[in-house]
Amino acid sequence: MKKISIFTSSLLFGFSLLISCNNAGSSKTTDGMEVKASLSDTPEYFNLRPKLEKEYGYTHAVRIGDDLKISGAVSMNDSGIIVAPGNMEQQMKNCYADLQKILQHYGYTVDDVVAENIYTSNMADFIKVSGFRNSIYKKQFPTGTWLEVKGLAVEGQLIEIDMEAHKTK
């Protein structure tokens, strides 16, 4: 009789563990969508501007497990038109607004950002307005690189920002 009760207890424990593992990681994002953490490394893709991303040949973000990689955000509308041409500060603000939309889609915040790379066609102008980043990163700045480049993908782009984020359990 004891062998049966030990076997039954082990079976029930294993079953309850399986159920709790299947329900682990379920949470709601700020937009009310339910996100379930996956135990696999299956990539989850997100397109912020699907038509443009298909045209240019990239995906704006991909999450694999707890890691999120975000392609460079630029100051662009859904039609691919540069927003705020010639205005470094406004283009930078527009980049961060898009990046925050992507982070929120997956239930991340800027506190989860571990790397940020900034590409600009005018480093001197970027340095003048880079203090805006203090309003974005209030807890800790991520690692990253700032590079001045000859040009970006679309004429009129002054800045592009990419990110990597990690969600801790």
C-alpha positions as CSV (number, residue, x, y, z in Angstrom):
1,M,0.0,0.0,0.0
2,K,2.8,2.4,0.8
3,K,4.4,1.8,-2.7
4,I,1.2,2.8,-4.4
5,S,0.8,6.0,-2.3
6,I,4.5,7.0,-3.0
7,F,4.0,6.3,-6.7
8,T,0.7,8.2,-6.7
9,S,2.3,11.1,-4.9
10,S,5.2,11.2,-7.3
11,L,2.8,11.1,-10.3
12,L,0.7,13.9,-8.9
13,F,3.8,16.0,-8.1
14,G,5.1,15.5,-11.7
15,F,1.7,16.4,-13.2
16,S,1.4,19.6,-11.1
17,L,4.9,20.5,-12.0
18,L,4.1,20.0,-15.7
19,I,1.0,22.2,-15.3
20,S,2.9,25.0,-13.6
21,C,5.7,24.9,-16.2
22,N,3.1,25.2,-19.0
23,N,1.6,28.3,-17.2
24,A,4.9,29.9,-16.3
25,G,5.8,33.1,-17.9
26,S,2.3,34.1,-18.9
27,S,1.8,37.9,-18.6
28,K,0.0,40.8,-20.0
29,T,1.8,43.6,-21.9
30,T,0.9,47.3,-21.6
31,D,-1.3,47.0,-24.6
32,G,-3.3,44.2,-23.0
33,M,-1.9,41.4,-25.2
34,E,-1.1,38.1,-23.5
35,V,2.5,37.0,-24.0
36,K,3.6,33.5,-23.0
37,A,7.3,33.0,-22.4
38,S,8.5,30.1,-24.4
39,L,10.9,27.5,-23.2
40,S,12.2,27.1,-26.7
41,D,14.5,29.3,-28.8
42,T,11.9,29.7,-31.5
43,P,12.3,33.3,-32.9
44,E,9.2,35.6,-32.6
45,Y,9.3,38.3,-35.3
46,F,7.6,41.7,-35.2
47,N,7.1,44.2,-38.0
48,L,6.5,47.8,-37.0
49,R,5.9,48.9,-40.6
50,P,5.2,45.6,-42.4
51,K,5.0,47.0,-46.0
52,L,8.2,49.0,-45.7
53,E,10.1,46.3,-44.0
54,K,9.2,43.8,-46.7
55,E,10.2,46.4,-49.4
56,Y,13.6,47.0,-47.7
57,G,14.1,43.4,-46.7
58,Y,14.3,43.3,-42.9
59,T,12.3,42.6,-39.8
60,H,12.2,45.3,-37.2
61,A,12.5,43.0,-34.1
62,V,13.0,39.4,-33.2
63,R,12.8,37.8,-29.7
64,I,14.5,34.6,-29.0
65,G,13.9,33.4,-25.5
66,D,14.5,36.3,-23.2
67,D,16.6,38.3,-25.7
68,L,15.2,40.9,-28.0
69,K,17.0,42.4,-30.9
70,I,15.7,45.5,-32.6
71,S,16.8,46.8,-36.0
72,G,17.7,50.4,-36.4
73,A,14.8,52.8,-35.9
74,V,14.7,56.0,-38.0
75,S,12.5,59.0,-38.1
76,M,10.1,57.8,-40.7
77,N,6.4,57.6,-41.2
78,D,4.5,54.5,-42.4
79,S,4.9,55.6,-46.0
80,G,8.7,55.7,-45.8
81,I,8.9,59.5,-45.7
82,I,11.5,61.0,-43.4
83,V,10.0,62.9,-40.5
84,A,11.7,66.1,-39.3
85,P,14.3,66.4,-42.1
86,G,17.3,68.4,-40.9
87,N,16.3,68.3,-37.2
88,M,18.5,65.9,-35.3
89,E,16.8,66.3,-32.0
90,Q,13.3,65.6,-33.4
91,Q,14.6,62.7,-35.5
92,M,16.2,61.2,-32.3
93,K,12.9,61.6,-30.4
94,N,11.0,59.9,-33.2
95,C,13.5,57.0,-33.1
96,Y,13.0,56.5,-29.4
97,A,9.2,56.6,-29.7
98,D,9.3,53.8,-32.3
99,L,11.8,51.8,-30.2
100,Q,9.6,52.1,-27.1
101,K,6.6,50.8,-29.1
102,I,8.6,47.7,-30.0
103,L,9.8,47.2,-26.4
104,Q,6.2,47.5,-25.2
105,H,4.9,45.1,-27.8
106,Y,7.0,42.4,-26.1
107,G,6.4,43.6,-22.5
108,Y,9.9,45.1,-22.2
109,T,10.9,48.6,-20.9
110,V,14.0,50.7,-21.4
111,D,15.3,49.2,-18.2
112,D,15.7,45.9,-20.0
113,V,17.9,47.4,-22.8
114,V,21.4,46.1,-22.5
115,A,22.9,47.5,-25.7
116,E,22.2,50.5,-27.9
117,N,24.1,51.6,-31.0
118,I,23.6,55.0,-32.6
119,Y,24.6,55.8,-36.2
120,T,24.6,59.4,-37.3
121,S,25.7,61.3,-40.3
122,N,26.6,64.3,-38.0
123,M,28.2,63.4,-34.7
124,A,28.6,67.1,-33.6
125,D,24.9,67.7,-34.0
126,F,24.1,64.4,-32.2
127,I,26.4,65.3,-29.3
128,K,24.5,68.7,-28.9
129,V,21.2,66.9,-28.4
130,S,22.4,63.6,-26.8
131,G,21.3,64.8,-23.3
132,F,17.7,63.8,-24.3
133,R,18.8,60.3,-23.6
134,N,18.8,61.1,-19.9
135,S,15.0,61.3,-20.1
136,I,14.9,57.8,-21.6
137,Y,17.5,56.0,-19.4
138,K,16.7,57.0,-15.9
139,K,18.0,53.9,-14.1
140,Q,21.1,52.9,-16.1
141,F,22.6,53.5,-19.5
142,P,23.1,50.4,-21.7
143,T,26.4,49.5,-23.4
144,G,26.7,50.7,-26.9
145,T,28.6,52.5,-29.7
146,W,28.1,55.8,-31.3
147,L,29.3,56.0,-34.9
148,E,29.4,58.8,-37.5
149,V,28.7,57.4,-40.9
150,K,28.9,58.8,-44.4
151,G,25.1,58.2,-44.9
152,L,22.1,56.2,-43.9
153,A,19.6,54.2,-46.0
154,V,17.3,57.0,-47.0
155,E,18.3,60.6,-48.0
156,G,17.6,62.9,-45.1
157,Q,18.1,60.5,-42.3
158,L,20.4,61.9,-39.7
159,I,20.2,59.2,-37.0
160,E,19.5,55.5,-36.6
161,I,19.3,53.6,-33.3
162,D,19.3,49.9,-32.7
163,M,18.9,48.0,-29.5
164,E,19.2,44.7,-27.7
165,A,17.2,43.9,-24.6
166,H,17.2,41.1,-22.1
167,K,14.3,40.2,-19.9
168,T,15.4,38.8,-16.5
169,K,13.2,36.2,-14.8
